Amino acid sequence: MRAAIYVRLSRETDETTSPERQRAACEALCEARGWDVIAVEEDIDVSGFSRGLDRPGLQRILTRLAELDVIVFFKIDRLARSTVDFAEIMRLAEHQGVALASATEPLDLTSSMGRAMAKVIAVFAELESDTIGMRVSSAHEHLRREGRYTGGRVPYGYMVVLNPTGAGKVLAVNEDEAKTIRKIVERVLAKDSLMQIINDLNKEGVPSPGHTSRQTTGKRSDSKQWYTTTLRSLLGNPQLLGQVIEDGKPILRTDGLPLVNRPPILDTDTWQALQGELERRANPGEKRREGTSLLRGIMHCGVCGERMYTFSGRNGQLRYRCIGPLKYRQRAAKGEEKPGVKCYGPTVAGVTTEEHVTEQFLTKYGHLSVMRMVQEAGEDFRPQIRQAEEALADLQKDRYDRGLFRGDDGAIRYAEQYAKLEERLATLKERQRTAKPGGVKAEPTGETHAEQWKRSDVAGKRDLLLNAGGYVEVAPARRGGKKLDTSRLSVHFGEEGHMRRAAAAKESEQETEAADSQG
């Protein structure tokens, strides 16, 4: 008889029914009965309950039923975890005249009585699977409450260590990965673009969370590359606060607050600031286009003051053009009065103008250090106040909801603890009232403007120009001029540039309001 051996294991680390043990038992049965083994298929790290019949190894056997006489397996629960799946496999096998044989269970599946007994065993196997699932869930819940590691993928920024205070294992901060996370967060809050951060991480060869996780679990490592989805998923995960996440949601304590069972990588204030910044960037109205031009919002017409935008000139060359005439024609079509002076829409070469402005910027600022604004902590007792308030609420629940502190002695202990917490809360609130406020100071990043310019994309370079007060005015071109006449360009930086851009923005806003009132 031609036999196919089927081996399945839900978790590769499970040694109780290892693939080697299953295969050896099946081969022994085949040898004892004189069957020829023509195929051996395995499904490792595959759950029979959650995947049903959709298992690669099992499917390869089912597609070869016409070539087989018998399918051999270690136990019925290795072949199927539900009665429905087992009945379907039995139906397919019977249709092709293929027998089923268990290497460890005394069943004759070639008889009607044997098949009936097999179905009964399958029912109990399914029941056992459900019971095991409930026990595992309960055990995981207990371990989580004790702050212990329950298995599975280790979150980026953490590592598994032996529990220093008891049995089992716990999650501790992986300082190298945590340093990477904090550096990323610092750059996000400093308004660096996510793409710029990703490019730097990949350039420096920093392993991605997916790569690190696969190495931790012993599986084949995938690419080290970081992607936007990778970064957003990491930065938006409450696990950075030490919270326990299941099915994408925080597990809550009995008091309704998120369960925290590991050291946080970020403090609450930094986390909230980070989420606010990510939400701002996710707003379509504030999202910057990837292909934004370098001088968009910086270059203005010297005739009418309107902004200048890019277009493709002859031979596809980049040029900037004043949008003033278009706006005036639109207003005229609506019967509105044309405000301001008449403008014919001067244009200027794009590449050479950008090169000229870049040269001016680097000459003025290239050697200077890039500064970042840092929030000085000051004194803040609000987290401790929240903790004291939560402790008071927990104490009240212990007595009135959970029935603790019974009897006279219990009432005395409750009153003492409550009084201490109230006193602590009052002290903290008084300290917060007189707390020294934090401030903001500028500190060097260790990088010059020229260095940051070199590694930045177009959007990042534009941000550098805007932060430096970049403002460019373009005068009308002289007749016959083909090359860029730099005397047409008035380039301003610093306070002068900021003032000019603010004035232009205010004038544009007033014109819009006037047009709206006429409409």
Buried (B, 14 or more C-beta within 10 A) or exposed (E): BBBBBBBBBBEBEEEEBBBEBBBEBBBEBBEEEEBEBBBBBBBBEBBBBEBBBEBEBBEBBBEBBEEBBBBBBBBBBBBBBBBEBBBBBBEBBEEEEBBBBBBBBEBEBEEEEBBEBBEEBBEEBBEEBEEEEEEEEEEBBEBBBBBBBBEEEBBBBBBEEEBEEEEEBBBBBBEEBBEBBBBBBBBBBEEBBBBBBBBBBBEEEBBBBBBBBBEBBEEEBEEBEBBEEBBBEBBEBBBBBBBBBEEEEBBEBEEEBBBBBBEBBBEEEBBEBBEEBBEEBEEEEEEEEEEBBBBBBBBBBBBBBBBBBBEEBEEEEBBBBBBBBEBBEEBEEEEBEBBBEEBEBBBBBBEBBBEBBBEBBBEBBBEEBBEBEEEEEEEBBEEBBEEBBEBBBBBEEBBEEEEEBEEEEEEEBBEEBBEEBEEBBEBBBEBBEEEEEEEEEEEEBEBBBBBBBEEBBBBBBBBBBBBBBBBBBBBBBEEEEEEBEEEBBEBBBEEEBBEBBEEBEEBBEEBEEEBEEEE
